[in-house]
């Protein structure tokens, strides 16, 4: 599907002030380039650092992205046109991360926590979900909506819910001391804006999950933010939490983009804490659904989530990106009453925020979406063939000799 009419929606509204880092696939070199997005110019920084992961490790990353002369320059409009038309014969944007591990935090908002409980009690059957939702809604949310996870108050709420037979593994990670942190997708498997996202063909109950995504260095420091779609199969996860991997990790089931916005004097982690992430779904059948995910309503602070993912217990030499969770779990009926929402092929999903731009994707089955073929070995082979591996070390040695 050609999405070029959405091109103006992709950059942040204040793109002229933002420090924006991205990746472009260049057919001329048959591989990815690390780029800075500066107004209408997209500047190749690959000769400075061949990976986004490596660039984010540098203390001068913001200065490089904002001012380094770089190499080749593309026009933003040309790249967006090719990206949104899925024209792979021309240079186009990719997901803005590469060697970082893709992690995710789950059940970090009260509304989505309740929906996970409903999935579990309905055994993944959307036809049973509405009755359970009506029964549990007031009882559970009234007790946990203002509870801080891991506190003595949360423990008392847990005791009450256990006595009433309402406790769930999802409530445990929602208000207990330890959040749910899992690996969402393999390194380099995420798709970017304009790409198809994949839902298993045999899934009958699924939805997008619009989220704020943090880019974190190997030292555990968040240095940038972007948007993500943690595509989810509710029927699979509802049948058993042990099916989480099959519910979450499929071909094209992780979308990130459009760009990384680095934290600087105009945009900080505090600004990210107060973002609103909007979702718009438009179906080929004329269906339309909208929702908003206020990051400020998250039950755990963003740094708390980062510190549960990273520390003495777990390191990430190439850094990681962290999906921070969603409160959006659509319950509105799409077709027959009581059946709730599920995707249809051809749905256009737009996840957006004024400060981060728009991540726009088209729903397909995971089986029919383009195969994931460019992995770590392909990246290393490509960078080696372009003479980019070890170049930074050689350049620094030359500077010392001078």
N, C-alpha and C positions, 0 to 999 in steps of 0.2 A: 504494500500500500504506500502511495506517495504522500508524505506528510509535509511537503515543502511549504504549504500554507502556514505552518506553525513556526517557520524559521525565526520570526521576530520574537517569539516567546522563549527561545532557548537561553539567551544570555541573561544574567542578572539585570535588574532594572538600573542599578548603579554600576554597570560594567566598566564605565570609564574610570571609576575609583577603585575597583576591585583588583586584587592580585590573583590572577586566574592561571592555573596550570592544567594542562590537558595532554592527551595523546592523539596523534594522527597516524593513520596507516597510509604510507606513501607507496603507491605501486611502482614508482621508479626504483626504489631500493628494496621493494618486496618485504617491507617490515615497518615497525612502529617508530615514530619520532616523538620525543618529549618536546612539548611546545608551550610557549606563553601566549595567552590571548590578551592582546592590547588593543582595545577598540576594534577597528576593522582589520587590524593586522594580526596574523598568527605567526609567531617567530619560532623557528626551529632551534632548540637548545640541546639537541642530542649530542653535539660535540663537546658541550660543557659537562653533561651527565647523560649517559645512555639510558638510564631508567628513572622513572618518577620516584621509585623507592630510594635510589641513591641521592637524588636531588633534595628530597625532603630531609635527609640526614644532615645536610650542610647548614651551618649556622647562618650563612648568608643567602639562604634559599629565597627569601622575599626580595632581596636586592637583585638577585640573578633574574628572577621571573619578571621583575618590573623594569630592569634597565639593561641587562646584558644584550649586546648587539646580535648575538646568535648567528645563524646562517640563513638558510632559505626562508622566504616569507610567502605565506599564502594569504588570500583574502578570506576573511571570515565568512562572507556571503557564499563564496564558492564551496567552502568546506561544508557549510550547513546544507546547501542545496544537494550536494552529493550524499551527505549523511542521511538526510530525511527522505531522499528518494531511493535509498538503499542501492546507490550506484557504486559498486565496489571497483569499477574500472578507473575511478578517479580518487584522489586523496579524500579521506573522510575521517571523522572523529571516531575514536574507540572509547571504551570505558577509561576513565582517567587514572586508573591504578594498574600496576603491573605485578611486581614480585611480592607485594604485601599479602599476607594471609587474610582471607575474608572471614571475619568473625561476626557474630550477631548475639544480641541480648534479647531475650524473650520475656513476655509477660511483665512489661515495665509500666503499663498503664492499666488503671482499674477496669475500664470497659473491655479491653482486649483480654484481660485476665478472666473476667466473667465469661466471655465467649469461649475461652479455652475450656473452662469448667463445663459449659453447655455441650461443646463438642464431645468431651469425654463421656458425659452422662448419656448423650444421644448415640454413643458408639459410632460417630461419624455419619449418622443418618440425618440429613437436613429436614426430613419430614417430621421428626420427633423434636427438633430443636426448639420450635416456637413455644410448645407447651412447657418445656423445661425452662425456657427463658422467662416466661411469665411467672413460673413458680419460684425460681431462685432469685430473680432480679432484685426485688426490694429487700429480701432477707440478707443477701450477701453484700450488695453494694452499700447498704446503709451502715454496715459495720466496718468496712474496710476502706471507704472512699478517702478518709483523711488520716489513715494510719501510716506511720513511717516504717518501712520494712526493717526488720531486725531489732526492733525496740521491745521493751517490756510490754508496752501496750499491744503491740502486734502479737506477742506470745499469748496474752490474755484473750485476744480475739480468736486466736487459733483454738484455745481450749474450749471456748463457747461453741465454735463451729463444729469441732469434733464431737461434742456432746449432742449436738443436733443432727449429726450424721451428714454434715455438709462439707467436710474437709476434702481437699483434692490436692494432688501433686502440683497443680497449677497455682493454687493458693499458697502452697509451700514456697515456691520460687517467687511468687508475687509479693508476699509480705514477710517471708522468712529471712534469715540472715544472709543467705546466699542466692544471688540471682541466677537465672538460666543464661549460661554463656555457651554457645556452640559454634562449630565451624560451618559457615553457610555454604561455601562453594570452594572448589579448588583454585589455586593460584592461576591467574590469567584466564579464568573461565567466564568472568563477568562480561555482560554486553553493555553497550553504552546507549545514549539517546539515539532514536531513530531505528533501533534494531527490533527484531521480533523477540518477544519473551515466550517461554515455553511452559505449557501446562500439560501434564500427562493426559493422553487421550482418554484413558479409562477413569479419570477423576470426574465425579459428578457434583462436587461441592468444593469450590476453590475461590480465592480472591487475591487481589493485590494487597500489599502491606506497605504503604508509604512511610518512609522513615528518614530521619536525619542520620547521616553517616559521618563518622569522624575518621580522619587519617592520623595515625599515631606512629611515632618513630620507634626505632629499636630501643630507645631509652624510656618508652612509655609516656611520651609527651605528645598530646594532641596538637597538631600544627595546621590542620585544615579541616574543612567541612564540605560535604556535598550531599546529594540526595540518593536514595536507593529504593528499590522495589524488592522486598523480600517475598517473592511470589510463593504462595502457600496453598497446599492441598488440605482443606479442612476435613475432608472425609477420611484421608489416610491418617492424619495425626489424631483425629477423634477416635478412630478404632483402637489405636495404641500409641502411647508416647514413644515406644520403641521403633515406630515407623517414621520418626522425625526426619531421618536422613532421606527417606523416599519421598516424604512430603515437601522437603525443602530443597534438595539438591538434585536437580535434573538439568537436562540440556537447556540452556538459555533461561534458567529460572532465577538468575540473579542479575539485576540491572543496576548500574551505578552511573551517575553523571548529573548534568552534562560535563562540568568542570570541577576541579578542586579549587575552592576559595581559601587561600592561605590566610591565617590569622595575622593581622597587621594593625596599624593604628586606626584603621577605619572599620575593622571587623574582627571581633575577639570571640573567645570561647563564651563569654557572657552574652554576646549577641546571639550566638548559636543556641544558648539555653532558652532564649525568648522568641525563637522563630515560630512561625505557624507554617506547617507543611500541608498544602492543599492537594486534594485528589479529585480528578475529573475522569469519568469513564463515559465514553461515547460508543454505542454499539452500532453495527451496520444496520440493525433493525430499528434505529431511531431512539433506542433506549439511552437514557442519560442519568448519571448518578454523580453527586458531588459530596465531598466531606472535607473536614479540616482536622489536622492533627496538631494541637498546640503542644509544642515541646515542653513548655513550662508546667504542664500537668503531669509530667513524668514522676514516677514514685521514687526513683533513686537519682541522685545527681549524676551528671555525665561522667565526672571524674571517678565516682564510686564504681561505675560500670567499667571504666578503663582499668582501674586498679584491681578489679576482680579478674579481668582478662590477662593482665600483665603483672609480673612481679617476680619474686624469688621462686615462685612455683611454676612460672611459665615465661619464657623469653621468645622474642620474635626478631631474629637477626636482620631481617629485611623490613621490619615494621609490620603493621597490620591496619586494616580498616575495620571499624566496628559499627554495624547497624545497631541503633540504640533503642529500637522497639517502636511499636505503633499502637495507637489507641483505636485505629480504624478497623472495625470488623463489621462489614455491611450486613444488615439484617432485613433491609427492605425487600419486598417481594419483587422479583423481576418478571416472572411468568405467572404461575398459579399461586393463589393465596396459600401462605404457610410454607412455601418452599424457599423463601429467602433469595439471596443473591448468589449467582455463580457466573463465571466468565463464559462468553461465547467467542468462537473464532472470529477474528476481525475487530474485536474491541480495541479502541484506541485509549490507552491509559496515559494520562498526563499527571505527573507529580511535580509540584512546583512550590517555589517560595521566592518572594521578590529579591532576596539577597543571594539566592543560589541559582536562579533560573529555572528551567523546565527539563525534566527527564520524560521523554515521550516515547512510548513503545506500542507495538501492535501485538495482540495476543494470537498465538498459534499453538499447535500442539508441540510438546517437547520433541516428539518423534519427527515432525515435519519442519521445525525450525532449522536454520542452517547448522550443520555439524560444527562442533568445537574442534578445530584442527591445529591451531597455533598455540602450542604449549611452551614450557620452559626450555626444552631442548631446541625447538624451532627458534625461540628468541635468542638463545645463546649462539646458535649457528649463524643466525642473521647478523647479529652484532659483530661477531668475529669476522664474517665475510666483509663487513663494512669497515673493519679496522678500528672498531670502537672499544673493544675490551682492553683494559689496561691503559687507555689513552690518557686518562686524567693523571695517573701516576707518572707517565712519561713526561707530560706537559709540566707537572710540578717539579720534576727533577731538572728539566731544562731551565726553568725559572731560577732554581737554586744555583745552577752553574753560571748563569748570567750575572 
